[in-house]
Amino acid sequence: MHALRIARSLGLVSWCIGAGALRNAVWDHLHGYSAPSRLADIDLAYFAPENLTQQHDDALLAALQSMAPDLPWEVTNQAAVHLWFGSHFGHDVAPLRSLAEAIATWPEYATAVGVYLDYANRLRIIAPHGLQDLLQMRIRHNPVRASAETYRQRTLQKRYQERWPDVVVDPAPSTPPTP
């Protein structure tokens, strides 16, 4: 809640905290952990097609770090992902039209979920693929933008089953043979 209140104070029109920070909180709770898992980062995703500069992300990150220097913030304008995705992942992608469309492309269905705090202090959930995988602690490949190899690498790196023994990780899909 602390992170959500801080993120809300930025006054962004379309934003959420999502991916690993949300997944970890849910799975820690479902496993009965009394202390939260260590976070690599807190992903603040937002959608602002009117300002696609890295400087805008950097300014938001600096503001978050000044308000909560103890939190590992990461900031990404989802409207700008198409500008750097190809050089980072090896294939170009089309521009996105909304935050929900962006979340729908995140690599696993269980992490393709975001939450934000509205000005009436209500939690709002953005879950284009639903909450079933998150709540059932299941990791499945979302093929919209992540390759099978990226999925394989992520599941090895994240060590889901070591951290949360009840998690089920579906194997990466096989790559079809080239004709």
C-alpha positions in Angstrom: 0.0 0.0 0.0 2.9 2.3 0.8 4.3 1.9 -2.8 0.8 2.4 -4.3 0.2 5.6 -2.4 3.6 6.9 -3.5 3.0 5.9 -7.1 -0.4 7.6 -7.1 1.1 10.8 -5.9 2.9 11.2 -9.2 -0.5 12.1 -10.7 -0.2 9.8 -13.8 -3.4 9.2 -15.7 -2.8 5.5 -16.5 -0.5 3.6 -14.2 -0.1 0.5 -12.1 2.3 -1.5 -10.1 2.5 -5.0 -11.5 4.4 -8.0 -12.5 6.8 -9.5 -9.9 6.0 -7.1 -7.1 2.3 -8.1 -7.2 3.0 -11.8 -7.9 5.4 -12.1 -5.0 2.9 -10.4 -2.6 0.1 -12.8 -3.6 2.3 -15.9 -3.6 3.9 -15.0 -0.3 0.4 -14.7 1.2 -0.8 -18.0 -0.3 2.2 -19.7 1.1 1.7 -18.2 4.5 5.0 -16.4 4.6 5.2 -13.9 7.5 7.9 -11.8 5.8 7.7 -10.6 2.2 10.0 -12.0 -0.4 12.9 -9.8 -1.5 12.0 -7.8 -4.5 14.3 -7.3 -7.4 12.2 -4.2 -8.3 8.8 -2.6 -8.0 7.6 -2.2 -11.6 5.7 1.1 -12.1 4.2 0.7 -15.5 2.4 3.7 -17.0 1.0 4.7 -20.4 1.7 8.2 -21.7 1.9 8.4 -25.5 2.4 12.2 -25.3 5.8 11.8 -23.8 8.0 8.9 -25.0 11.3 10.1 -23.8 13.7 8.2 -21.5 14.1 11.5 -19.6 10.5 11.3 -18.6 10.9 7.8 -17.1 14.1 9.0 -15.4 12.4 12.0 -13.9 9.6 9.8 -12.5 12.1 7.3 -11.2 14.0 10.1 -9.4 10.8 11.4 -7.9 9.9 7.9 -6.6 13.4 7.4 -5.2 13.3 10.7 -3.4 9.9 9.8 -1.8 10.9 6.2 -1.0 14.6 5.6 -1.4 14.3 2.2 0.4 12.1 0.7 -2.4 13.7 -0.7 -5.6 11.7 1.2 -8.2 11.7 0.6 -11.9 9.7 2.8 -14.3 8.5 2.1 -17.8 6.3 4.0 -20.1 4.5 1.2 -21.9 3.6 3.6 -24.8 7.4 3.7 -25.6 8.2 0.0 -25.4 8.2 -0.4 -29.2 11.1 2.1 -29.4 13.6 -0.2 -27.6 12.1 -3.7 -27.7 13.7 -4.8 -30.9 17.3 -3.9 -29.8 16.7 -5.6 -26.4 14.8 -8.7 -27.5 15.8 -9.2 -31.1 12.4 -8.5 -32.8 10.4 -5.4 -33.4 6.9 -4.9 -32.0 4.1 -2.6 -32.9 3.2 0.4 -30.6 0.7 -0.4 -27.9 -2.6 1.5 -27.5 -3.2 1.2 -23.7 -1.8 0.1 -20.4 -4.2 -3.0 -20.4 -2.9 -4.0 -23.9 0.7 -3.6 -22.6 0.0 -5.8 -19.5 -1.5 -8.4 -21.8 1.9 -8.8 -23.5 3.9 -9.5 -20.3 5.8 -12.8 -20.4 3.7 -15.1 -18.1 0.0 -14.9 -17.5 0.5 -15.0 -13.7 2.6 -11.8 -13.9 0.4 -10.1 -16.5 -1.5 -8.3 -13.8 -1.3 -4.8 -12.4 -2.9 -2.9 -9.6 -3.4 0.8 -8.8 -4.9 2.8 -6.1 -7.6 5.3 -7.2 -8.3 8.6 -5.5 -11.1 7.0 -3.4 -8.4 4.6 -2.0 -9.9 1.6 -3.8 -7.6 -1.0 -5.3 -8.2 -1.4 -9.0 -6.9 -4.5 -10.9 -5.9 -4.7 -14.5 -5.8 -8.4 -15.5 -6.3 -8.8 -19.3 -5.9 -12.6 -19.0 -7.7 -12.9 -15.6 -6.4 -13.8 -12.2 -6.6 -17.6 -12.4 -2.9 -18.3 -13.0 -1.9 -15.8 -10.3 -4.2 -17.3 -7.7 -3.6 -20.9 -8.7 0.2 -20.2 -8.6 0.7 -21.4 -12.1 3.4 -20.1 -14.5 2.5 -20.4 -18.2 4.1 -18.8 -21.2 2.3 -15.8 -22.7 3.5 -16.0 -26.4 2.3 -12.5 -27.4 5.8 -11.0 -27.2 8.0 -13.4 -25.2 9.7 -16.2 -27.2 9.8 -19.7 -25.8 13.5 -19.2 -25.2 12.9 -16.0 -23.2 10.3 -17.9 -21.2 12.7 -20.8 -20.5 15.4 -18.3 -19.3 13.0 -16.4 -17.1 11.7 -19.6 -15.4 15.2 -20.7 -14.6 16.3 -17.2 -13.4 13.2 -16.6 -11.3 13.5 -20.0 -9.4 9.7 -20.0 -8.8 9.5 -23.4 -7.3 12.4 -22.9 -5.0 10.9 -19.7 -3.6 7.3 -20.9 -3.6 7.1 -24.8 -3.5 3.4 -24.9 -4.5 4.0 -23.1 -7.8 3.5 -25.1 -10.9 5.7 -24.1 -13.9 4.5 -25.3 -17.3 7.3 -26.3 -19.6 8.3 -23.9 -22.4 6.5 -24.7 -25.6 8.5 -26.6 -28.2 9.7 -24.7 -31.2 8.1 -26.1 -34.3 10.6 -27.4 -36.9 11.4 -25.1 -39.8 10.0 -26.4 -43.1 
